[in-house]
Amino acid sequence: MERIPIDELAKRLLESLPAGVRTLQRDLETNFRAVLRANLARLDLVTRDEFDAQARVLERTRAKLEALEAQVAALESARGSGDTAG
């Protein structure tokens, strides 16, 4: 999904209005921004930085899990070969 800043989105909305309405540009821009911010705030979204930080945490967790799975498999293999020799 393309990231579009709120100011750019407000500008695009304004440009889509008929020329006669554009005379109210400053008021409309302010109102568009306020409405967009209010509605986006209700969506319970995270920032890109927060998302990226959690993605890095998940990546490290997956790597640790894979290492632990390999350790368990090695221990089980060693235990299994010890049982047959004894």
Secondary structure, DSSP 8 states (H G I E B T S, - for coil): -----HHHHHHHHHHTS-TTGGGGHHHHHHHHHHHHHHHHHTT----HHHHHHHHHHHHHHHHHHHHHHHHHHHHHHHHHHHHHH-
